[in-house]
């Protein structure tokens, strides 16, 4: 970086605690390059904000979403300046650590999906501090903010119309996509549930006014949500089958959850309850949560406090977070292994197929801010269906809930083929 050392921050993701990490994969801008952009008029690559107050956070998220969609196809980062006047002169606003954290939260607060690739930097430009948010064009457009697909048209933001949405869909077809975006050639459009998609998914994925004005065909809506390849190629994607498929396991055999309740502490001990839980993602998670609830013992203490205290062997929120992470971050590619839940008398083991992914390694697994996304579009689906509200807090939430309930903290065992979380009962 040119000039003052830049503080580059990103928030953690679905499977790690929120934290700050250094981003090293994006283009580095010199001070001279950034000052030249400040001199330029606002374009479809540049936006300036005096501060991050009032309606600025909302408009900043719209800008990030639009930069990620990169409708003009610049294939260059979009830049959002905080602390700059409309003419590019410094606004003399303090750039605090709290502001940098608030800006980095735009990446993983669950409002912009799929996650934008972005850095947040504190820079000294024209003798004053500014925050610089650089947003890379997404490999997986369209990107939505608050249920709307935002784009840039010159210096202004707008919601994409049907033609612009189709253009974003076409851009996606030529990118290097993650497995959840792969087409499944043996599947057909009829293998997706139109009822689930239109009655459950769409009303929560898009804002009501967008749906009301929607004149897109069923195929166009599926393509926009990445459930099929495109309106002209209606082959379902792995995401489509997992999210709204009638029977995903016909095409992704390992995409189910195996539950075993073992009366003992070893796998060889007697099994008192066993079930293979399949179906689309929502059905599978809901049925699994019901199974976990049924086996979680409740105790009522009427002596140690003025009012009776209700406790459970395992805090439900911790079980939910580890379950969601196991389903979300598992490998669905080239494996028939399910997510396995082994409930022993003294512990629960949750096995997720596929080892640590990308930036996450065996050495740094579970550390604050260290995360990566094997199935980034499934994050969107879990958020849309209401299983998560924000990302980057799963393990932190599980740890906090276990501690509050009087349980030992969760432990993790990682290998190249699986991640195992061990939750131990109250002592």
C-alpha positions as CSV (number, residue, x, y, z in Angstrom):
1,X,0.0,0.0,0.0
2,X,1.2,3.5,-0.7
3,X,1.6,6.0,2.1
4,X,0.5,5.2,5.6
5,X,0.2,1.5,6.4
6,X,-3.4,0.6,5.7
7,X,-5.6,-1.3,8.1
8,X,-7.4,-3.9,6.1
9,X,-10.3,-5.6,7.8
10,X,-12.8,-8.3,7.1
11,X,-15.3,-9.9,9.5
12,X,-15.4,-13.7,10.1
13,X,-18.0,-15.9,8.5
14,X,-20.5,-18.6,9.3
15,X,-18.2,-21.1,11.0
16,X,-16.0,-18.8,13.0
17,X,-16.2,-16.1,15.6
18,X,-16.4,-12.5,14.4
19,X,-13.0,-10.9,14.2
20,X,-10.5,-8.9,12.1
21,X,-8.2,-10.5,9.6
22,X,-5.9,-9.1,7.0
23,X,-7.0,-9.5,3.4
24,X,-4.2,-10.1,0.9
25,X,-5.8,-11.2,-2.3
26,X,-7.3,-7.9,-3.6
27,X,-5.7,-5.2,-5.6
28,X,-3.6,-2.8,-3.5
29,X,-4.3,0.9,-4.3
30,X,-1.6,3.5,-3.9
31,X,-2.4,6.9,-2.3
32,X,-2.0,8.4,-5.7
33,X,-4.5,6.1,-7.3
34,X,-7.1,6.7,-4.6
35,X,-6.6,10.5,-4.7
36,X,-7.1,10.4,-8.5
37,X,-10.4,8.6,-7.9
38,X,-11.4,11.3,-5.4
39,X,-10.7,13.9,-8.1
40,X,-13.0,12.1,-10.5
41,X,-16.7,12.7,-10.6
42,X,-18.9,10.0,-9.0
43,X,-19.2,7.1,-11.5
44,X,-20.4,3.6,-11.5
45,X,-17.1,2.6,-9.7
46,X,-17.0,5.4,-7.1
47,X,-19.1,6.7,-4.2
48,X,-18.3,9.2,-1.5
49,X,-20.0,9.6,1.9
50,X,-19.2,12.4,4.4
51,X,-19.8,10.1,7.4
52,X,-21.4,6.8,8.3
53,X,-24.4,8.3,10.1
54,X,-28.1,8.8,9.4
55,X,-29.1,7.0,6.2
56,X,-25.4,6.5,5.1
57,X,-25.2,2.9,6.3
58,X,-28.2,1.9,4.2
59,X,-26.9,3.7,1.1
60,X,-23.4,2.3,1.7
61,X,-24.8,-1.2,1.6
62,X,-26.7,-0.4,-1.6
63,X,-23.4,0.8,-3.1
64,X,-21.5,-2.3,-1.9
65,X,-24.2,-4.5,-3.5
66,X,-24.1,-2.6,-6.7
67,X,-20.3,-2.7,-6.9
68,X,-20.4,-6.5,-6.4
69,X,-22.9,-6.9,-9.2
70,X,-20.7,-4.8,-11.6
71,X,-23.3,-4.6,-14.3
72,X,-21.0,-2.5,-16.6
73,X,-18.5,-5.4,-16.4
74,X,-15.5,-3.2,-15.4
75,X,-13.9,-6.3,-13.7
76,X,-12.3,-3.8,-11.2
77,X,-13.1,-3.0,-7.6
78,X,-15.7,-0.4,-6.8
79,X,-14.6,2.1,-4.2
80,X,-16.6,3.7,-1.4
81,X,-15.0,6.6,0.5
82,X,-16.2,7.5,4.0
83,X,-14.9,10.9,5.1
84,X,-15.0,12.6,1.8
85,X,-17.3,15.4,0.6
86,X,-19.1,15.2,-2.8
87,X,-16.2,17.0,-4.5
88,X,-13.6,14.7,-3.0
89,X,-12.2,17.0,-0.4
90,X,-11.7,15.6,3.1
91,X,-14.7,15.9,5.4
92,X,-12.3,15.8,8.5
93,X,-14.3,13.0,10.1
94,X,-12.5,10.8,12.7
95,X,-11.9,7.2,11.4
96,X,-12.2,5.1,14.5
97,X,-11.8,1.4,15.1
98,X,-15.5,1.3,15.8
99,X,-16.2,2.8,12.4
100,X,-14.0,0.3,10.6
101,X,-15.7,-2.6,12.4
102,X,-19.1,-1.2,11.5
103,X,-18.0,-1.0,7.8
104,X,-16.6,-4.5,7.9
105,X,-19.9,-5.8,9.3
106,X,-21.5,-5.0,6.0
107,X,-19.9,-8.1,4.7
108,X,-21.3,-10.6,7.1
109,X,-24.4,-9.1,8.8
110,X,-26.5,-11.2,6.4
111,X,-28.1,-8.3,4.6
112,X,-25.9,-8.5,1.4
113,X,-25.9,-12.0,-0.1
114,X,-24.0,-13.8,-1.3
115,X,-21.1,-12.3,0.7
116,X,-19.2,-9.5,-1.0
117,X,-15.5,-9.8,-1.3
118,X,-14.3,-6.5,0.2
119,X,-11.6,-4.8,2.3
120,X,-12.0,-1.9,4.7
121,X,-9.0,0.3,5.0
122,X,-8.0,3.4,7.1
123,X,-6.0,5.7,4.8
124,X,-4.3,9.1,5.0
125,X,-5.4,10.9,1.8
126,X,-4.9,14.6,1.2
127,X,-3.6,15.0,4.7
128,X,-6.8,13.6,6.3
129,X,-8.0,10.2,7.5
130,X,-10.6,8.4,5.3
131,X,-12.1,4.9,5.3
132,X,-11.8,3.2,2.0
133,X,-14.1,0.2,1.2
134,X,-13.0,-1.7,-1.9
135,X,-15.5,-4.2,-3.3
136,X,-14.6,-6.9,-5.8
137,X,-17.0,-7.9,-8.6
138,X,-18.9,-11.0,-7.5
139,X,-18.4,-14.4,-9.2
140,X,-22.0,-15.2,-8.3
141,X,-24.3,-12.4,-9.4
142,X,-27.0,-11.3,-8.8
143,X,-26.1,-10.0,-5.3
144,X,-29.0,-8.8,-3.2
145,X,-29.2,-6.2,-0.4
146,X,-32.4,-6.4,1.7
147,X,-34.2,-8.5,-0.9
148,X,-33.3,-6.1,-3.8
149,X,-30.7,-6.4,-6.6
150,X,-28.9,-3.1,-6.7
151,X,-26.8,-1.9,-9.7
152,X,-24.9,1.2,-10.7
153,X,-26.1,3.4,-13.6
154,X,-23.5,6.0,-13.9
155,X,-23.3,7.9,-10.6
156,X,-26.6,6.7,-9.2
157,X,-27.9,3.4,-7.7
158,X,-31.0,1.6,-9.0
159,X,-32.8,-1.7,-8.6
160,X,-32.2,-4.0,-11.5
161,X,-35.1,-4.5,-14.0
162,X,-35.8,-7.8,-15.6
163,X,-33.4,-7.3,-18.5
164,X,-30.5,-6.2,-16.2
165,X,-31.2,-9.2,-14.0
166,X,-30.9,-11.5,-17.0
167,X,-27.6,-9.9,-17.9
168,X,-26.3,-10.6,-14.4
169,X,-27.4,-14.2,-14.7
170,X,-25.5,-14.5,-17.9
171,X,-22.4,-13.2,-16.3
172,X,-22.5,-15.9,-13.7
173,X,-22.4,-18.7,-16.3
174,X,-18.8,-18.0,-17.3
175,X,-17.2,-17.8,-13.8
176,X,-15.4,-20.4,-11.7
177,X,-18.2,-21.4,-9.5
178,X,-18.3,-23.2,-6.1
179,X,-19.9,-26.6,-6.0
180,X,-23.3,-25.4,-4.7
181,X,-23.6,-23.6,-8.0
182,X,-22.8,-26.7,-10.2
183,X,-25.5,-27.9,-12.5
184,X,-26.7,-31.5,-11.8
185,X,-27.2,-32.9,-15.3
186,X,-29.3,-35.8,-14.3
187,X,-31.9,-33.6,-12.6
188,X,-34.8,-31.8,-14.3
189,X,-36.9,-28.7,-13.6
190,X,-39.7,-31.0,-12.4
191,X,-37.4,-32.2,-9.6
192,X,-37.7,-28.8,-7.9
193,X,-40.7,-28.0,-5.8
194,X,-42.5,-25.0,-7.3
195,X,-44.7,-24.8,-4.1
196,X,-41.7,-24.5,-1.7
197,X,-40.0,-22.0,-4.0
198,X,-42.9,-19.7,-4.6
199,X,-44.7,-19.9,-1.3
200,X,-41.8,-20.2,1.2
201,X,-38.5,-19.1,-0.5
202,X,-39.5,-16.1,-2.7
203,X,-41.5,-14.2,-0.1
204,X,-38.5,-14.1,2.3
205,X,-35.8,-13.7,-0.4
206,X,-37.2,-10.6,-2.0
207,X,-38.8,-7.4,-0.7
208,X,-42.6,-7.3,-1.1
209,X,-42.5,-4.4,-3.5
210,X,-40.1,-6.2,-5.8
211,X,-42.3,-9.3,-5.9
212,X,-45.4,-7.2,-6.5
213,X,-43.8,-5.6,-9.5
214,X,-42.3,-8.8,-10.7
215,X,-43.1,-9.8,-14.3
216,X,-40.4,-12.5,-14.5
217,X,-41.2,-16.0,-15.5
218,X,-40.9,-19.0,-13.1
219,X,-37.6,-20.0,-14.9
220,X,-36.2,-16.4,-14.6
221,X,-37.0,-16.3,-10.9
222,X,-35.3,-19.7,-10.4
223,X,-32.2,-18.5,-12.3
224,X,-32.1,-15.2,-10.3
225,X,-32.0,-17.3,-7.1
226,X,-29.3,-19.6,-8.6
227,X,-31.6,-22.6,-8.4
228,X,-31.1,-23.4,-12.1
229,X,-28.4,-22.6,-14.6
230,X,-30.3,-20.0,-16.6
231,X,-33.8,-19.4,-18.0
232,X,-32.8,-21.1,-21.2
233,X,-30.9,-24.0,-19.5
234,X,-33.2,-25.2,-16.7
235,X,-30.9,-27.7,-15.3
236,X,-31.1,-27.5,-11.5
237,X,-28.0,-26.6,-9.5
238,X,-26.9,-28.4,-6.4
239,X,-28.2,-25.3,-4.5
240,X,-31.6,-25.6,-6.1
241,X,-31.9,-29.3,-5.2
242,X,-30.7,-28.7,-1.6
243,X,-33.0,-25.7,-1.1
244,X,-36.2,-26.6,-2.9
245,X,-35.7,-30.1,-4.3
246,X,-38.4,-32.7,-3.9
247,X,-35.8,-35.4,-3.2
248,X,-32.3,-34.0,-3.1
249,X,-30.8,-37.4,-2.0
250,X,-31.7,-38.9,-5.4
251,X,-29.0,-36.7,-6.9
252,X,-26.7,-35.9,-3.9
253,X,-26.8,-39.2,-2.0
254,X,-24.8,-38.0,1.1
255,X,-27.0,-34.9,1.6
256,X,-28.8,-36.2,4.7
257,X,-28.3,-36.4,8.5
258,X,-27.8,-39.7,10.3
259,X,-28.9,-39.6,14.0
260,X,-27.9,-42.2,16.5
261,X,-28.8,-42.2,20.2
262,X,-26.4,-44.6,21.9
263,X,-27.0,-45.9,25.4
264,X,-23.3,-45.8,26.5
265,X,-20.1,-44.0,25.7
266,X,-18.8,-46.1,22.8
267,X,-20.1,-46.7,19.2
268,X,-20.4,-50.4,20.0
269,X,-22.9,-49.8,22.7
270,X,-26.6,-50.3,22.2
271,X,-28.5,-48.0,19.9
272,X,-31.9,-46.8,21.4
273,X,-32.9,-44.4,18.6
274,X,-31.7,-44.2,15.0
275,X,-33.0,-42.2,12.0
276,X,-31.7,-41.1,8.6
277,X,-33.2,-37.6,8.1
278,X,-33.5,-36.4,4.5
279,X,-35.5,-34.1,2.3
280,X,-34.8,-30.5,1.3
281,X,-32.7,-28.3,3.6
282,X,-35.6,-26.8,5.6
283,X,-37.3,-30.1,6.2
284,X,-34.1,-31.8,7.1
285,X,-33.0,-29.2,9.7
286,X,-36.5,-28.9,11.3
287,X,-36.8,-32.7,11.7
288,X,-33.3,-32.9,13.2
289,X,-34.0,-30.1,15.6
290,X,-37.1,-31.9,16.8
291,X,-35.1,-35.1,17.3
292,X,-32.5,-33.2,19.3
293,X,-35.2,-31.5,21.4
294,X,-36.8,-34.9,22.1
295,X,-33.6,-36.3,23.6
296,X,-32.5,-33.2,25.5
297,X,-33.4,-33.8,29.2
298,X,-34.9,-30.9,31.2
299,X,-34.2,-30.5,34.9
300,X,-36.2,-28.2,37.3
301,X,-34.4,-26.8,40.4
302,X,-36.8,-25.6,43.0
303,X,-34.3,-25.2,45.9
304,X,-31.3,-23.1,44.9
305,X,-33.2,-19.8,43.9
306,X,-36.4,-17.9,44.9
307,X,-38.0,-19.0,41.6
308,X,-37.6,-22.4,40.0
309,X,-34.7,-22.8,37.5
310,X,-35.1,-24.8,34.3
311,X,-32.0,-26.2,32.8
312,X,-31.2,-28.7,30.0
313,X,-28.4,-31.1,29.5
314,X,-27.3,-29.2,26.4
315,X,-28.3,-25.6,25.6
316,X,-30.5,-25.7,22.5
317,X,-28.9,-22.7,20.9
318,X,-25.5,-24.4,21.0
319,X,-26.9,-27.5,19.3
320,X,-28.6,-25.4,16.6
321,X,-25.4,-23.5,15.8
322,X,-23.2,-26.5,15.5
323,X,-25.9,-28.4,13.4
324,X,-26.3,-25.4,11.0
325,X,-22.5,-25.2,10.6
326,X,-22.2,-28.9,10.0
327,X,-24.8,-28.8,7.2
328,X,-23.6,-25.5,5.7
329,X,-19.9,-26.1,5.6
330,X,-19.8,-29.8,4.8
331,X,-18.6,-31.1,1.4
332,X,-21.4,-32.2,-0.9
333,X,-18.9,-33.1,-3.7
334,X,-17.7,-36.6,-4.4
335,X,-18.9,-38.1,-1.1
336,X,-21.8,-40.2,0.0
337,X,-21.1,-39.5,3.7
338,X,-23.9,-37.8,5.7
339,X,-23.6,-35.4,8.5
340,X,-23.5,-37.8,11.5
341,X,-24.9,-37.0,15.0
342,X,-23.8,-39.5,17.6
343,X,-25.5,-38.8,21.0
344,X,-23.8,-40.7,23.7
345,X,-24.6,-40.7,27.4
346,X,-21.8,-38.3,28.2
347,X,-21.4,-36.3,25.0
348,X,-22.7,-35.5,21.5
349,X,-20.4,-35.8,18.5
350,X,-21.4,-34.0,15.3
351,X,-19.4,-35.1,12.2
352,X,-19.3,-32.9,9.1
353,X,-17.8,-34.4,5.9
354,X,-15.0,-32.5,4.4
355,X,-12.1,-31.0,6.3
356,X,-11.2,-27.3,6.8
357,X,-11.6,-25.3,3.6
358,X,-9.7,-22.5,2.0
359,X,-8.2,-20.1,4.5
360,X,-9.3,-22.3,7.3
361,X,-6.7,-24.9,8.3
362,X,-6.3,-27.5,11.1
363,X,-4.0,-25.1,12.9
364,X,-6.3,-22.0,12.8
365,X,-9.7,-23.7,12.9
366,X,-12.1,-21.8,15.3
367,X,-9.9,-18.8,15.8
368,X,-11.6,-15.4,15.6
369,X,-11.9,-14.0,12.1
370,X,-10.5,-17.1,10.3
371,X,-13.2,-18.4,8.0
372,X,-13.9,-19.4,4.4
373,X,-17.0,-20.6,2.4
374,X,-17.2,-23.9,0.8
375,X,-20.8,-23.4,0.0
376,X,-21.3,-19.6,0.0
377,X,-24.8,-19.7,-1.6
378,X,-26.1,-22.0,1.0
379,X,-25.4,-19.2,3.5
380,X,-28.0,-17.2,1.5
381,X,-30.5,-20.0,1.7
382,X,-30.1,-20.4,5.5
383,X,-30.5,-16.7,6.0
384,X,-33.5,-16.6,3.7
385,X,-35.3,-19.4,5.5
386,X,-34.5,-17.8,8.9
387,X,-32.1,-20.2,10.4
388,X,-29.4,-17.5,10.8
389,X,-29.7,-13.8,11.2
390,X,-26.0,-12.9,10.8
391,X,-22.8,-14.7,10.0
392,X,-19.5,-15.2,11.8
393,X,-21.0,-16.0,15.2
394,X,-21.9,-19.7,15.2
395,X,-18.9,-21.1,17.2
396,X,-18.9,-18.0,19.4
397,X,-22.6,-18.5,20.2
398,X,-22.1,-22.2,20.9
399,X,-19.2,-21.5,23.3
400,X,-21.1,-18.8,25.1
401,X,-24.3,-20.9,25.5
402,X,-22.4,-24.0,26.7
403,X,-20.6,-21.9,29.3
404,X,-23.8,-20.2,30.5
405,X,-25.4,-23.6,30.9
406,X,-22.6,-25.0,32.9
407,X,-21.2,-27.3,30.2
408,X,-17.5,-27.6,29.2
409,X,-16.7,-25.6,26.1
410,X,-17.0,-27.4,22.7
411,X,-13.9,-29.0,21.3
412,X,-13.1,-29.6,17.6
413,X,-11.2,-32.4,15.9
414,X,-10.2,-31.7,12.2
415,X,-8.7,-33.8,9.5
416,X,-8.6,-33.7,5.7
417,X,-11.9,-35.6,5.5
418,X,-14.1,-34.3,8.4
419,X,-14.6,-31.8,11.1
420,X,-15.9,-33.2,14.4
421,X,-17.5,-31.1,17.1
422,X,-17.7,-32.6,20.6
423,X,-20.3,-31.2,23.0
424,X,-20.1,-32.6,26.6
425,X,-23.0,-32.8,29.0
426,X,-23.2,-30.8,32.3
427,X,-21.1,-32.1,35.1
